[in-house]
Amino acid sequence: MEHWVKNREEGLQQAGLTRVNALMQIAYGMTRGRASAEDRKELRITLGATRDDAFQPSLSFANGDWTMAHAVARGDLALASINPSAYLTMAHRGTGPYRERLPLRPIAVMPTWDRMFFAVQERTGIRSLSDIAANKPALRVSVRRNPGHGTRFVMDELFGAHGFALGDFEVWGGEVVYVDTPNDPVRFAAIRDGSLDAVFDEGIKGWGVVAVDSGMRCLDLDPQSLAHLAALGWPVGPVKTHFPKLPEEITAVSFGGWPLIVREDLPDEVAYSMCAALDAGRSRIAFDYDDPVELSDLCGGTDAAPRDVPLHPGAARYYREHGCIIE
């Protein structure tokens, strides 16, 4: 009898997990294949319990852009993922799009190596962003359509530091070509046939390979750009180890790391539990990383997972108790 009861309880638990997974798959599917910005849907997960015939929410999680930092700081979300790690640094410092310091901490940084390239055709003669400012060339440039995308923020900042704006390319007689994803097939074809003069974007493990193979020049960041990024708190890094076909090493804007952020006053035991759950689910997560992700990879502080903000104390305790060295 006890064996039957145990099996039945386990069966009910598994059935519940199956139904939850079905709901998750439906919700996830409805965030995919958006026809337009008006159709955009984002997924939010809410944990809670039903008491007295009413659902009582306790913790909400969501993925999104840089504005998620505000939602966590306000207490609207307990946990959020943002991309890339630089936004957490700026939120912590109160720089860039954040007018004041936000009380945030990471519990982890999901590793993903990426850079942003400013790639130009050799025929343009451009060697730096300063050359663009000085020569005002009529370029046909491919960029991301979403004005809130991180690459658009970086362009606004660096172009502004050099005294021009994205819209100036059209004023100078050029054209701005917008894409929704970095690896748009139309972009690939235009890179290969030379009909694009420049591409400014992240996601370089796709389109960047095509650009380098097609002979485009990837611009090295000049001192003025480096100083501006340092003031913001946006990291940079080398590229050639991932792109050995580059004729010389360059320094490029980092787009690495997807931090998971919480308020700094989140109870330690909750942050600890979040890390434990993340650790338990590591094998079921399809990380954007070439090697299997170990627990130590989630602590941050690497090129693939930049972290300039201290871990939440509850998270740091979990990592230390499980053999990780926290810097």
Summary of the structure (lengths in Angstrom):
residues: 327
radius of gyration: 22.4
end to end distance: 53.2
largest distance: 84.5
contacts: 1011
relative contact order: 0.16
helix: 39%
strand: 19%
